[in-house]
Amino acid sequence: MTSENLLKLLVLALVDSTSIGTLVIPVWLLLRRDVGRIAGRIGIYLVTIGVFYFLIGVLMLTSATTVLQVWGDGARMFIDSRPAHWVALAGGAGLLWFALKDGKTVRRTAKPQHATTATGATATAPDQPGPSGPQGRQEAAEERWKTRIGRALGTPAGLLTLALVAGLLELPTMLPYVAAIGVLTVSGPAGAGSFLLLAGYCVVMLLPAGLLLTARLLLAHRINGPLHRLGQWLGKASAEAVLWIMGVGGFLLLRFAVGGL
């Protein structure tokens, strides 16, 4: 594998490290006052979600490699065929349209509402996004996650379940991970070498959360302020991050489709 492909895997792993399951939930856990008591359970959570991603990756990598071995030129011929490009065109257009539509709504609801007072001055009213808008959905999803976290902390089994639920719910938005599997399928070493690279990919995914956990244990409450700001920013940015991933995926599908039609 070339250094260029290794760099691609590193960048994709760092993008994956900012997802809800790999960073947002760990930051929320680290903001708890009893973080010293539950540090072991946070470790259980990180190991569980890392193993989950690794096993999903092994399944995807094995399936992709098998398809190429069994179908060979037939699979490549189908990928290059016009029906495949039309499917990619429809899928890419759908992803891009959804990302742009919801992205505009998120930005619009995030802007302050201005109203004119009786004296002619302009007053700023607080945002009041509807519960059905993207911002309202994001806030509702954040509350659901925090409720799940509170329940999961009761037992180690609860943390295992939380990690599996987070991983399963993120499967539809794992476009960077899918891209990494594609790089390993096409350019990765044969045999166990690709699985070792996949394991390294999963370690990099968990590295930011692991470093934050270490800093939280060493510095205690001295990093509460930065952690709190990071948690707030991640909670707001997670919804837009998903839309960005969908938009980039849609653009790449469109570029592939237009090039073959």
ZICOR-V133016 format. One record per residue. RES is the residue in one small letter. OMEGA is omega in whole degrees, -180 to 180 (NA if undefined). D_FIRST is the distance of its C-alpha to the first C-alpha in Angstrom with 1 decimal. Layout:
[[RES OMEGA D_FIRST] [RES OMEGA D_FIRST]]
This chain:
[[m -177 0.0] [t 178 3.8] [s 178 6.7] [e 179 8.3] [n 176 6.5] [l 177 7.1] [l 177 10.5] [k 180 11.1] [l 179 10.9] [l -180 13.1] [v 180 15.5] [l 179 15.9] [a 179 16.5] [l 175 19.1] [v 179 20.7] [d -177 21.0] [s -178 22.6] [t -177 25.6] [s 180 26.7] [i -176 30.1] [g -174 29.0] [t -178 26.6] [l -174 28.7] [v 180 32.0] [i 176 33.5] [p 179 32.5] [v 177 34.2] [w 177 37.2] [l -178 37.3] [l -180 37.1] [l 179 40.1] [r -179 42.4] [r -178 45.1] [d -176 44.5] [v 178 40.9] [g -179 41.6] [r -175 43.0] [i -178 40.2] [a 179 37.2] [g 180 36.4] [r 175 36.6] [i 176 34.2] [g 177 31.8] [i 179 32.4] [y -177 31.6] [l 179 28.3] [v -178 27.2] [t -178 28.4] [i 175 26.7] [g 178 23.4] [v 179 23.9] [f 180 25.0] [y -180 21.9] [f -179 19.7] [l 176 21.9] [i 179 21.9] [g 177 18.1] [v 179 18.1] [l -180 20.8] [m -179 19.1] [l 179 15.7] [t 180 17.8] [s -179 20.1] [a 180 17.6] [t 179 15.9] [t 179 19.6] [v -180 20.7] [l -180 18.2] [q -176 19.1] [v -174 22.8] [w 175 23.4] [g -177 20.9] [d 179 22.4] [g 178 25.0] [a 180 22.8] [r 178 21.3] [m 179 24.9] [f 179 26.1] [i -179 23.5] [d -176 24.7] [s 179 28.3] [r 178 31.0] [p 179 31.8] [a 180 28.3] [h 176 28.4] [w 177 31.9] [v 179 30.7] [a 179 27.9] [l 180 30.6] [a -180 33.0] [g 179 30.5] [g 179 29.1] [a 179 32.7] [g 179 33.8] [l -178 31.1] [l 179 31.8] [w -179 35.5] [f -179 35.5] [a -180 33.4] [l -179 35.7] [k -179 38.9] [d 178 38.3] [g 178 36.8] [k -179 40.1] [t 178 42.2] [v -179 40.4] [r -179 41.0] [r -180 44.6] [t 179 45.5] [a -179 44.0] [k 178 46.5] [p 179 49.9] [q -178 52.8] [h 178 55.7] [a -180 59.3] [t -179 62.4] [t -178 65.1] [a -180 68.9] [t -180 69.1] [g 179 66.5] [a 179 63.7] [t 180 60.3] [a 179 59.2] [t 180 55.7] [a 179 55.6] [p 177 52.9] [d 176 50.2] [q -178 51.3] [p 178 48.5] [g -178 49.5] [p -179 48.1] [s 179 46.6] [g -180 44.7] [p -180 41.0] [q 178 42.1] [g 178 44.5] [r 180 42.0] [q 179 39.6] [e 178 42.4] [a 179 43.4] [a 179 39.9] [e 179 39.8] [e 179 43.1] [r 180 42.0] [w -179 39.0] [k 176 41.2] [t 177 43.7] [r -179 41.0] [i -180 39.9] [g 179 43.5] [r -175 44.0] [a -176 40.8] [l -178 41.6] [g -177 44.5] [t 174 42.5] [p 178 39.0] [a 178 38.9] [g 177 39.5] [l 176 36.4] [l 180 34.4] [t 179 35.9] [l 180 35.3] [a 180 31.5] [l 178 31.3] [v 179 33.5] [a -180 31.4] [g -179 28.2] [l -179 29.9] [l -180 31.5] [e -178 28.2] [l -179 26.6] [p -177 27.9] [t -177 26.3] [m -178 22.8] [l 176 21.3] [p 180 18.6] [y 177 17.7] [v 178 17.8] [a 179 15.5] [a 177 12.9] [i 177 13.5] [g 178 13.0] [v -180 9.6] [l -179 8.7] [t -175 11.0] [v -171 9.7] [s -176 5.9] [g 178 5.7] [p -179 6.4] [a 174 10.1] [g -174 13.0] [a -179 13.5] [g 179 10.0] [s 179 9.7] [f 176 13.2] [l 177 12.6] [l 178 10.2] [l 177 13.0] [a 177 15.6] [g 177 14.3] [y -179 14.3] [c 177 17.9] [v 179 18.9] [v 177 18.1] [m -176 20.1] [l -175 23.0] [l 179 22.8] [p 179 25.3] [a 178 27.8] [g 178 27.5] [l 178 28.2] [l 177 31.1] [l 179 32.5] [t 180 32.5] [a -180 34.1] [r -180 36.7] [l -178 37.7] [l -174 38.0] [l 178 39.7] [a -173 41.6] [h -180 43.5] [r 179 42.8] [i 179 39.8] [n -179 41.6] [g 178 42.1] [p 179 38.5] [l -180 37.4] [h 178 40.1] [r 178 39.2] [l 179 35.5] [g 178 36.6] [q -179 38.9] [w -180 36.3] [l 179 33.6] [g 179 36.3] [k -174 37.2] [a -174 33.7] [s -180 32.2] [a 179 34.1] [e 179 33.0] [a 178 29.4] [v 180 29.4] [l 177 31.1] [w 180 28.5] [i 178 25.7] [m -180 27.8] [g 179 28.5] [v 177 25.0] [g 178 24.1] [g 178 27.3] [f -179 26.5] [l 177 23.1] [l 179 24.9] [l 180 27.6] [r 177 25.4] [f -177 23.8] [a -178 27.3] [v 179 29.1] [g -178 26.6] [g -179 27.5] [l NA 31.2]]
